[in-house]
Amino acid sequence: MPFVKVGTENSADIELHYHDHGAGNPIVLIHGYPLDGNSWERQERALLEGGYRCISYDRRGFGHSSQPSTGYDYDTFAADLKALLDHVAFDEDVVLVGFSMGTGEVTRYLGAYGSAGVSKAVLIGSVPPYLLQADDNPQGVPGDVFNGIKQAILADRYGFFDTFLANQYNSDVSMPERLSDAALRASFQVAAGCGPYATYACVDTWLTDFRGDLPEIDIPVLAIHGTADRILPFEVTAARLRDERLIADLTVVEIAGGPHNVGWTHSDEVNSALLSFLGGEAGDERAGEVGTALWPAESESRQQATTTRG
């Protein structure tokens, strides 16, 4: 298995495991929490068939990458991504595609290192612009929610994964048509294999303020988001990117009724939007019916209906 060294902790190297498949224009796929690079299987299959080269990797602390107790912040994550890009040494511009936590890597990378060598970017289930509720960010989510998530992880990491993954896929409405029990179990197995420290430490990274990075993005960006996302509600993430014009060249595709991980449950819609954007034919899209937004740490009684805006 190929690895790239990105640092050290005491006497041990910190390495990222990656896959590099296919030929053609390169697409770098950055996974979400608490999954790994193989979670892109439904997109990678379509991209390879479309003639693209696909590079996916496991974030530090996840999958087959090293599981250190340091470096769980987006400056380091972006530096890890840069190390991978430098290691692979592409001959042509790449497209950066992030899901969930991976959207933070994409955004921070472009904010810190610029777009040289990058032609386009895709944010699926976006973390940016800024999740934490603050005086200058009243649209955000109260900090107590994230504290509750961390306490749940400390109390029973595996029990937390059961709840988190159920909400990542909206399993109560996705099964069995869009999500099998076997697929949900497979996600749990991947989550259970990630580093215990990484599981906990990554929660604080979700509170990163990306508002300073977004104006630096000078390439076309596609945002794909489920309207029924219970993990990163559309209204406080992708809708703000669009409505507040935080990215200069932004296309937003709403997946009607889609959960957080639309790449699995609505792969046909996601792949269609992705391939269209890569081919230069993307346009703003809406997808009709609206779902509900719910943070996993909140009770079912706090469901709030969302509204799409054109």
C-alpha positions as CSV (number, residue, x, y, z in Angstrom):
1,M,0.0,0.0,0.0
2,P,1.4,3.4,-0.9
3,F,2.1,6.0,1.9
4,V,3.5,9.5,2.1
5,K,5.3,10.7,5.2
6,V,3.8,14.0,6.6
7,G,5.6,14.3,10.0
8,T,6.8,12.5,13.1
9,E,5.6,11.9,16.6
10,N,8.4,10.9,19.0
11,S,10.2,8.1,17.2
12,A,7.4,7.2,14.8
13,D,6.7,8.5,11.4
14,I,3.3,9.9,10.6
15,E,2.2,8.6,7.3
16,L,-0.9,8.9,5.1
17,H,-2.2,6.0,3.2
18,Y,-3.5,6.7,-0.3
19,H,-4.9,5.1,-3.5
20,D,-4.0,6.3,-7.0
21,H,-6.2,4.8,-9.7
22,G,-6.9,5.4,-13.4
23,A,-5.6,7.9,-15.9
24,G,-6.7,11.3,-17.1
25,N,-7.4,14.6,-15.3
26,P,-6.6,14.0,-11.6
27,I,-9.4,14.2,-8.9
28,V,-8.3,14.2,-5.3
29,L,-11.0,12.9,-3.0
30,I,-11.0,13.8,0.8
31,H,-13.3,11.8,3.0
32,G,-15.6,12.7,5.9
33,Y,-15.8,11.7,9.5
34,P,-15.6,9.0,10.7
35,L,-14.9,7.2,7.5
36,D,-11.9,6.6,5.2
37,G,-10.8,7.0,1.6
38,N,-12.8,3.9,0.5
39,S,-16.0,5.7,1.3
40,W,-15.8,7.4,-2.2
41,E,-16.4,4.1,-3.9
42,R,-19.6,5.2,-5.6
43,Q,-18.0,8.4,-6.9
44,E,-14.7,6.7,-7.8
45,R,-16.4,4.2,-10.0
46,A,-18.2,6.9,-12.0
47,L,-15.1,9.1,-12.2
48,L,-13.0,6.2,-13.5
49,E,-15.6,5.3,-16.1
50,G,-15.6,9.0,-17.1
51,G,-11.9,8.9,-17.8
52,Y,-10.6,10.6,-14.7
53,R,-7.6,9.7,-12.4
54,C,-8.7,9.3,-8.8
55,I,-6.5,9.8,-5.8
56,S,-8.1,9.2,-2.4
57,Y,-6.4,9.1,1.0
58,D,-7.1,8.4,4.7
59,R,-6.8,11.5,6.9
60,R,-4.4,11.1,9.8
61,G,-6.1,9.2,12.6
62,F,-8.4,7.3,10.1
63,G,-8.3,4.3,7.9
64,H,-4.8,2.9,7.2
65,S,-3.0,6.1,8.0
66,S,-1.1,6.7,11.1
67,Q,-3.0,7.5,14.3
68,P,-0.9,10.1,16.1
69,S,-2.0,12.2,19.1
70,T,-1.1,15.4,17.4
71,G,-2.1,17.5,14.3
72,Y,-5.8,17.5,14.5
73,D,-6.4,21.0,13.2
74,Y,-7.1,22.3,9.7
75,D,-3.7,24.0,9.3
76,T,-2.1,20.6,9.7
77,F,-4.8,18.8,7.7
78,A,-4.2,21.3,4.8
79,A,-0.4,20.8,5.2
80,D,-1.0,17.0,5.0
81,L,-2.9,17.5,1.7
82,K,-0.1,19.6,0.3
83,A,2.4,17.0,1.2
84,L,0.3,14.4,-0.7
85,L,0.0,16.7,-3.7
86,D,3.7,17.4,-3.7
87,H,4.5,13.7,-3.4
88,V,2.3,12.6,-6.3
89,A,3.7,15.5,-8.4
90,F,0.9,15.9,-10.9
91,D,1.7,17.1,-14.4
92,E,-1.7,18.9,-14.7
93,D,-4.1,20.8,-12.5
94,V,-6.1,18.8,-10.0
95,V,-9.7,19.1,-8.8
96,L,-10.1,18.9,-5.0
97,V,-13.3,17.1,-3.8
98,G,-14.2,17.1,-0.1
99,F,-17.0,15.5,1.8
100,S,-18.0,16.8,5.3
101,M,-14.7,17.2,7.2
102,G,-12.9,17.0,3.8
103,T,-14.6,20.3,2.8
104,G,-12.5,21.9,5.5
105,E,-9.3,20.6,4.0
106,V,-10.3,21.9,0.6
107,T,-11.2,25.4,1.9
108,R,-8.2,25.8,4.2
109,Y,-5.8,24.5,1.5
110,L,-7.1,27.1,-1.0
111,G,-7.0,29.8,1.7
112,A,-3.5,29.0,2.8
113,Y,-1.7,27.9,-0.4
114,G,-3.8,29.4,-3.2
115,S,-5.2,27.8,-6.3
116,A,-2.0,27.2,-8.2
117,G,-2.2,23.7,-9.6
118,V,-5.9,23.4,-8.8
119,S,-8.6,24.0,-11.4
120,K,-11.8,23.4,-9.5
121,A,-13.2,22.4,-6.1
122,V,-16.2,20.5,-4.9
123,L,-17.7,20.7,-1.4
124,I,-20.2,17.9,-0.5
125,G,-21.9,18.3,2.8
126,S,-20.0,21.5,3.6
127,V,-18.5,22.4,7.0
128,P,-17.7,26.0,6.0
129,P,-18.3,28.8,6.5
130,Y,-18.4,28.7,10.4
131,L,-20.4,26.3,12.5
132,L,-20.0,27.8,16.0
133,Q,-22.6,30.3,17.2
134,A,-20.9,33.5,18.3
135,D,-21.6,37.2,18.6
136,D,-20.5,37.7,15.0
137,N,-22.0,34.4,13.9
138,P,-25.5,34.2,15.3
139,Q,-26.5,31.7,12.6
140,G,-24.2,29.1,14.1
141,V,-24.8,26.1,16.3
142,P,-24.5,26.6,20.1
143,G,-21.2,25.4,21.6
144,D,-23.1,23.1,24.0
145,V,-24.0,20.8,21.1
146,F,-20.3,20.1,20.4
147,N,-19.5,19.7,24.1
148,G,-22.3,17.1,24.2
149,I,-20.8,15.3,21.2
150,K,-17.4,15.1,22.9
151,Q,-18.9,13.8,26.2
152,A,-20.8,11.2,24.2
153,I,-17.6,10.0,22.6
154,L,-15.8,9.8,26.0
155,A,-18.7,7.9,27.5
156,D,-19.1,5.3,24.8
157,R,-17.3,5.9,21.5
158,Y,-19.1,2.9,19.8
159,G,-22.5,3.9,21.0
160,F,-21.8,7.4,19.7
161,F,-21.0,6.0,16.3
162,D,-24.3,4.2,16.2
163,T,-26.2,7.4,16.6
164,F,-23.9,9.5,14.5
165,L,-24.0,7.2,11.5
166,A,-27.8,6.8,11.7
167,N,-28.0,10.5,11.4
168,Q,-25.3,10.7,8.7
169,Y,-27.5,8.5,6.4
170,N,-30.9,9.4,7.9
171,S,-31.3,5.6,8.2
172,D,-34.8,5.9,9.5
173,V,-36.0,7.1,6.1
174,S,-33.1,5.8,3.8
175,M,-33.5,2.1,4.7
176,P,-33.9,-0.1,2.8
177,E,-34.3,1.7,-0.5
178,R,-31.2,3.8,-0.4
179,L,-29.2,2.2,2.4
180,S,-28.8,-1.4,3.4
181,D,-28.2,-2.7,6.9
182,A,-24.9,-4.2,5.6
183,A,-23.7,-0.8,4.3
184,L,-24.5,0.8,7.7
185,R,-22.6,-2.0,9.5
186,A,-19.7,-1.5,7.1
187,S,-19.5,2.2,8.0
188,F,-19.6,1.3,11.7
189,Q,-16.7,-1.1,11.2
190,V,-14.7,1.7,9.5
191,A,-15.5,4.2,12.3
192,A,-14.6,1.7,15.0
193,G,-11.2,1.3,13.4
194,C,-10.3,5.0,13.5
195,G,-8.0,6.3,16.2
196,P,-9.8,6.9,19.6
197,Y,-7.9,10.1,20.0
198,A,-8.7,11.3,16.5
199,T,-12.4,10.5,17.1
200,Y,-12.5,12.9,20.0
201,A,-10.0,15.6,18.8
202,C,-11.7,16.1,15.4
203,V,-14.8,17.5,17.0
204,D,-13.1,20.8,17.9
205,T,-12.0,21.1,14.3
206,W,-15.6,21.4,13.2
207,L,-15.6,24.8,15.0
208,T,-13.0,26.3,12.7
209,D,-13.8,29.7,11.3
210,F,-13.2,29.5,7.5
211,R,-14.6,32.9,6.7
212,G,-11.1,34.3,6.1
213,D,-10.3,31.5,3.6
214,L,-13.4,31.8,1.5
215,P,-12.6,35.1,-0.2
216,E,-9.2,33.7,-1.3
217,I,-10.9,31.0,-3.5
218,D,-10.6,32.2,-7.1
219,I,-11.6,29.0,-8.9
220,P,-15.0,27.5,-9.7
221,V,-16.6,25.7,-6.8
222,L,-19.5,23.3,-6.7
223,A,-21.4,22.7,-3.4
224,I,-23.7,19.7,-3.2
225,H,-25.8,19.4,-0.1
226,G,-28.8,17.3,1.1
227,T,-31.7,19.4,2.2
228,A,-32.5,17.0,5.1
229,D,-28.9,17.0,6.4
230,R,-29.0,16.3,10.1
231,I,-25.2,16.6,10.7
232,L,-24.4,19.8,8.9
233,P,-27.8,21.5,8.2
234,F,-28.0,23.1,4.8
235,E,-29.2,26.5,6.2
236,V,-26.0,27.0,8.3
237,T,-23.5,25.7,5.7
238,A,-24.0,25.6,2.0
239,A,-27.0,28.0,1.9
240,R,-24.8,30.6,3.7
241,L,-22.0,30.1,1.1
242,R,-24.6,31.0,-1.6
243,D,-26.8,33.6,0.1
244,E,-24.0,35.6,1.6
245,R,-21.9,35.3,-1.6
246,L,-18.9,34.0,0.4
247,I,-17.3,32.3,-2.7
248,A,-17.0,34.3,-5.9
249,D,-17.7,31.5,-8.4
250,L,-20.1,29.1,-6.7
251,T,-22.7,26.6,-8.0
252,V,-25.0,25.0,-5.4
253,V,-26.9,21.8,-6.0
254,E,-29.5,20.9,-3.4
255,I,-30.4,17.2,-3.1
256,A,-34.1,17.1,-2.1
257,G,-34.6,15.1,1.0
258,G,-30.9,14.0,1.0
259,P,-29.1,13.3,4.2
260,H,-25.5,14.3,5.1
261,N,-23.9,11.4,3.1
262,V,-25.7,12.0,-0.2
263,G,-22.6,10.5,-1.9
264,W,-23.9,7.1,-0.8
265,T,-27.7,7.5,-0.6
266,H,-28.1,9.7,-3.7
267,S,-25.1,8.7,-5.7
268,D,-26.8,9.0,-9.1
269,E,-27.7,12.7,-8.4
270,V,-24.3,13.5,-6.9
271,N,-22.4,11.8,-9.7
272,S,-24.4,13.5,-12.3
273,A,-23.8,17.0,-10.8
274,L,-20.1,16.2,-10.2
275,L,-19.5,15.0,-13.8
276,S,-21.4,17.9,-15.2
277,F,-19.3,20.3,-13.2
278,L,-16.0,18.7,-14.1
279,G,-17.1,18.9,-17.8
280,G,-17.9,22.5,-17.5
281,E,-21.6,22.3,-17.8
282,A,-22.7,22.9,-14.2
283,G,-25.6,25.2,-13.4
284,D,-27.5,26.2,-10.3
285,E,-30.0,23.5,-9.4
286,R,-32.7,23.0,-6.9
287,A,-34.3,19.7,-6.1
288,G,-37.8,20.4,-4.9
289,E,-39.0,19.0,-1.6
290,V,-37.3,20.0,1.6
291,G,-36.3,17.9,4.6
292,T,-35.5,18.6,8.3
293,A,-32.2,19.6,9.9
294,L,-31.2,17.9,13.2
295,W,-27.9,17.7,15.1
296,P,-27.4,14.2,16.4
297,A,-26.9,15.5,19.9
298,E,-30.3,17.2,19.9
299,S,-33.6,15.4,20.6
300,E,-36.1,14.5,18.0
301,S,-38.4,17.1,19.4
302,R,-36.1,19.9,18.2
303,Q,-36.5,19.1,14.5
304,Q,-36.7,22.3,12.5
305,A,-38.1,22.5,8.9
306,T,-35.8,24.0,6.4
307,T,-36.6,26.1,3.4
308,T,-34.7,26.2,0.0
309,R,-34.0,29.5,-1.6
310,G,-33.3,29.9,-5.3
